[in-house]
Amino acid sequence: MPEVTRSQVTVKRKSSKAAKLKRWLPVYIMMAPALVYLFINNYIPMAGIVIAFKKMDYNSGIWKSPWYGLKNFEFLFSTQDAFIITRNTLLYNLAFIIVNTVCGILLAVLITEIRHKRAKKLYQSIILVPFLMSMVILSYIVYAFLSGENGFINNVILPLFGNEEGINWYMEAKYWPFIIVFVNTWKNLGYGCLIYIATMNGIDRALYEAASLDGAGRLKQIRHITLPSLKGTVITLTLLNIGRIFYSDFGLFYQVPQNSGQLLSTTNVIDTYVYRALITLGNTGMSAAAGLYQSLVGFVLILISNLLVRRLDPDSAIF
Amino acid sequence: MIRSREEKIIQLVSHIILTGVTIAIVMPFVLLFISSITEENTLIRNGYSFIPEKFSFAAYIYIFNQAGTIFRAYGITIIVTIIGTLINISISSMLAYGLSLRKLPFKRLISFYVLFTMLFNGGLVPSYLMWTGTFKITNTIWALILPNYMLSAMNIILIRTYYHSSIPEALYEAAEIDGASSFRVFLNIVLPLGKPILITMGLFAGLNYWNDWTNGLYYLRGRSGERLYSIQNLLNRMISQIQFLATNSAASSLGEEAARIPSASVRMAIAFVAMLPVLCIYPFLQKYFQEGIAMGAVKG
């Protein structure tokens, strides 16, 4: 009776499907709010990248605005801005990667060396505080130091060196590469440092005991055990940062220099350019073009860096 | 324990360098605080300094009396932080729970859907047009809550990994045999056992909301937007418009008082008041913050 068997099978399959649905439906319902949020917050804007190829007309909306080909990109790349924002974004990020890695490792090594338990904890706690503050707060602190009339540096530090005039910090672009790198290091030092400390805590104690039995001092142990075992973390973090090299902290470049037009040559990055083109200038097309340029190059870089990370350290890869 | 000369030197040098770093980190906050309690004329004459000639709490008294704008902004920050964090943690923990179930159909597809948001994004322009055009959140409280901070894909992955490693599969199976529904399992097993990770991720979500000023910058405009300024937005606005306080109270027909507003110190006082809660809770919750960072938790 092949007929019967077949129908029995279908019935069974149907009921197992229904059972499966019954089993998993509540789980899907629980997952739904987050998935819907991602759809709205992340996926709809992805479709919106077509704006970069349109001549945006607010009256007719995104979809009915006329196509504009690559004109927006032509305009963008015919200005000097495209070069400046790309250069600034890349160079700052490179500087951040180098300075943060070196300082982070140095401090992590020093902190783990400290024998005094409470002092060690104190250092570790304080170093993280700036990381928890918003860029607006940091911009106030920077202002207290750099303000032209009231700033601590102009009023107290520079006169010590015989400079009574002071420097108009918010007008002179040449100082800002140092200021930005300094502020970034100050803010993010604790973050990197903690990651390295976590790696160091994972190093097998037996290695150090063996080394010290062999007569190796602390410096030798640091050089031959601690630093080599950080290699994996350093490479992974660097690759992940390279993946993000086309992006920057909007607040650091917008808020800290107080949106000063005089400083644009050294503080304008892709993120601030996109914002100013959209909000200040109202040039949607150009802003969208710069945004898409960032997203696409960023996407390629993230893919490449992740593939490399996955080869070296599968646990740290995003996918 | 016998300590070698080398070791003693290392201890000493480490302490010296780390003390230097600690000072470099603490001093700017101290400058901010001292500036806020410096007498206004001293500030104008000598600038912000660590050892002012004359102290004064006028800035804090002013904040208290002026209250309206500043307390309002503070209240809005608190409301937004609480609502945003609660939503973030509820929807994140449920999504991570689903993704941690080994047998969930379409699990790989859903994981990819979550991960892809970390690789590619549409950028500011489409997001801006969508939130303002389609969802019309401009000048509503949702402007500060909805965009960007309600979910972080990275944190979902960290929560899922935690569930995987700390909740034994056998527990789920036992609950299933007992006939418990998925929601019951989530409430009675996953939530209690996942508490440490949820506190950690909740802290980072809360910090993001507390510190956020970009959403206000994008989506709050004009007079009716100002009513919804968070404390960060207010600070942001004050630093860009130095005369803000003066004009603000001039508008309330207190022309002569405008001249007496200690604006240089008030600015620093508000900044200090804005960061105070973070400074206060940090010592008690630092374990969670530090663990979160070691895991790779992200902050805005």
Interface residues (C-beta under 8 A of the other chain):
Chain A: K20 W24 P26 V27 Y28 M30 M31 P33 A34 L35 Y37 L38 I40 N41 N42 Y43 I44 P45 M46 A47 G48 I49 I51 A52 G61 I62 L107 L110 I111 E113 I114 R115 A119 L122 Y123 Q124 S125 I126 I127 L128 V129 P130 F131 L132 M133 S134 M135 V136 I137 S139 Y140 I141 Y143 A144 F145 S147 E149 N150 G151 F152 N154 N155 V156 W186 L189 Y191 L194 I195 I197 A198 G217 R218 L219 F250 G251 Q255 Q258 N259 D271 V274 Y275 L278 I279 T284 S287 A288 G291 L292 Q294 S295 G298 F299 I302 L303 N306 S316 I318 F319
Chain B: S4 E6 E7 I10 Q11 S14 H15 I17 L18 V21 T22 A24 I25 V26 P28 F29 L31 L32 S35 L43 I44 N46 G47 Y48 S49 F50 S90 I91 S92 M94 L95 Y97 G98 L99 L101 L104 P105 I110 F112 Y113 V114 L115 T117 M118 L119 F120 N121 G122 G123 L124 V125 P126 S127 Y128 L129 M130 G133 F135 L146 P147 N148 M150 L151 A153 M154 I156 S181 S182 F183 F186 L207 W210 N211 D212 W213 T214 Y218 Q232 L235 N236 I239 S240 A264 R267 M268 A271 A274 M275 V278 L279 Y282 P283 Q286 F289 Q290 I293 A294 G296 K299
